[in-house]
């Protein structure tokens, strides 16, 4: 009769968790997705253009008026170039072609 001894293998030290490049990209995407969704939900164009009391000031373009004329009219103490930039961004305009009767949102602080 022979004696057989059974032994379990020695426990090995587990390697530290390593994240691959693809894993990091997935992790960054999962973290940034809720941030992006929340920023889109809470960012409203009217909140930037309106005054604190919720009212919006409008300016009606007259025949022959340019953005420069309007900027000098609504904020004579400020640099017209800065005012024009704020008018363009508040109204979603990319071109400077205005139409008589067109209404422009005047950003708060002008």
C-alpha positions in Angstrom: 0.0 0.0 0.0 1.3 3.4 -0.9 0.6 6.7 0.7 -0.6 9.5 -1.6 -0.5 13.1 -0.4 -2.7 15.6 -2.0 -1.8 19.3 -1.7 -3.5 22.3 -3.1 -1.5 24.7 -5.1 0.0 27.6 -3.3 -2.0 30.8 -3.5 -0.6 33.2 -6.0 -0.5 36.9 -5.6 -3.1 38.5 -7.9 -1.8 41.1 -10.4 -3.0 44.6 -10.0 -6.0 45.6 -12.1 -4.8 47.1 -15.4 -7.2 49.0 -17.7 -6.5 49.0 -21.4 -6.7 52.0 -23.6 -10.1 50.9 -24.9 -11.2 50.5 -21.3 -10.1 54.0 -20.4 -12.0 55.4 -23.4 -15.1 53.6 -22.3 -14.7 54.8 -18.8 -14.2 58.4 -19.8 -17.2 58.1 -22.1 -19.5 56.7 -19.4 -18.4 59.5 -17.0 -18.7 62.3 -19.5 -22.1 61.3 -20.9 -24.2 62.3 -17.8 -22.3 65.5 -17.5 -23.0 66.4 -21.2 -26.7 65.5 -20.9 -27.1 67.6 -17.7 -25.4 70.6 -19.3 -27.6 70.4 -22.3 -30.7 70.1 -20.1 -29.9 73.1 -18.0 -28.3 75.4 -20.6 -31.0 77.5 -22.2 -30.4 80.3 -24.7 -32.9 82.5 -23.0 -31.1 82.4 -19.7 -28.0 84.0 -21.2 -29.9 86.7 -23.2 -32.6 87.7 -20.7 -32.3 89.9 -17.7 -32.4 88.7 -14.1 -36.2 89.2 -13.9 -36.9 87.0 -16.9 -37.7 89.8 -19.3 -36.0 90.1 -22.7 -35.2 93.4 -24.3 -35.7 93.5 -28.1 -34.5 95.9 -30.7 -36.2 96.4 -34.0 -33.9 97.0 -36.9 -34.7 100.1 -39.0 -34.0 100.4 -42.8 -30.3 101.2 -43.5 -29.1 100.3 -40.0 -26.0 98.2 -39.5 -24.8 96.2 -36.5 -22.3 99.0 -35.8 -25.1 101.6 -35.7 -27.1 99.4 -33.4 -24.1 98.7 -31.1 -23.4 102.5 -30.8 -27.1 103.2 -30.1 -27.7 100.6 -27.4 -24.2 100.8 -25.6 -22.5 104.1 -26.5 -20.0 103.7 -23.7 -18.7 100.3 -24.8 -16.5 99.2 -27.7 -18.9 98.5 -30.7 -16.9 95.4 -31.7 -17.5 93.8 -28.3 -21.2 94.7 -28.5 -21.5 93.3 -32.0 -20.0 90.0 -30.9 -22.5 89.8 -28.1 -25.4 90.6 -30.4 -24.3 88.0 -32.9 -24.0 85.2 -30.3 -27.2 86.2 -28.5 -29.2 86.1 -31.7 -27.5 83.1 -33.4 -26.4 85.3 -36.3 -23.4 84.5 -38.4 -23.7 87.1 -41.1 -24.1 90.8 -40.7 -26.9 91.2 -43.2 -29.9 92.7 -41.3 -33.4 93.1 -42.6 -35.6 96.1 -41.7 -38.2 95.0 -39.1 -35.9 92.2 -37.8 -36.0 91.9 -34.0 -32.7 91.4 -32.1 -32.4 90.2 -28.6 -30.3 92.6 -26.5 -28.1 90.7 -24.1 -28.3 91.7 -20.4 -25.6 94.1 -19.3 -25.6 96.2 -22.5 
